[in-house]
Amino acid sequence: MAGLKDYVNKKVDTNREQIEYHVKEILKLVGEDVEREGLLETPARVTRMYEEIFAGYEVDPRDVLGVTFDERHEELVIVKDITYYSQCEHHMAPFFGKVHIGYIPSGKIAGLSKLARLVEAVSRRLQVQERITSQIADIMDEVLQPHGVMVVVEGEHLCMCARGVKKPGSKTVTTAVRGTFRSDAAQRAEFLSLIKQ
Ligand SMILES: [Zn+2]
C-alpha cells in the first residue's frame, strides 16, 4: 500500500537533491566559495523556499474555487487587499502586492477564503502580473459564471528596483474586467471607489 507514497516521496527527494545541486553550481559560477560557513546550508534553504514560493504548480486553480453554493445575492461582492507574493518569469525576481476582486454573482458564490486560495494558486509560480490578473478574472468567470467580475492587482517588482531602470517604489497596477463590468462604467467606478476606502 505504501508503494505510491514511497514513489512520490522518492520523487520529491530527487527533485530536492537536484535543486540543491544546481543552486550550489550557480553559487560557484558567480564566484562564491560554497564551502564558507554562511553558504553551507544555502542550497538547502533555497530549495525549501522554492517549495513554498512555487507551491502553485501543485494546485489546479480551478479546483480551489470548486466549492460554491447557490445564493440569491446578486449584488456586488468585493474581497480586497488579498496579499500575494510571486516571482517574475523574466528574472525570477520577486514581485508582490495586493489583489482586489469584485464580482456580481449569478446563483453561485465562492467562500471568501477560497478567493485568497485562488490568488495563492495563481501567484505561487513564475508569472507576470498581467497574467495573474487575467487568470483570476477568467477562472472566476468560468467557475462561478457571475454577471460580471473585475480584478485589480497592485505590484512592486524587485527586478525594477535592483536592475535595469532601477526605480524603487514604483507600483504597477493591472486590471481585468469581464461581463457587465465591461459595459457598465458606473459598476467599475463603484468597485474602484470601494477598494480605495
Ligand atoms: Zn522581471
Boltz pocket constraint, residues with backbone or C-beta under 6 A from the ligand:
constraints:
  - pocket:
      binder: B
      contacts: [[A, 88], [A, 89], [A, 90], [A, 91], [A, 92], [A, 93], [A, 157], [A, 159], [A, 160]]
      max_distance: 6.0
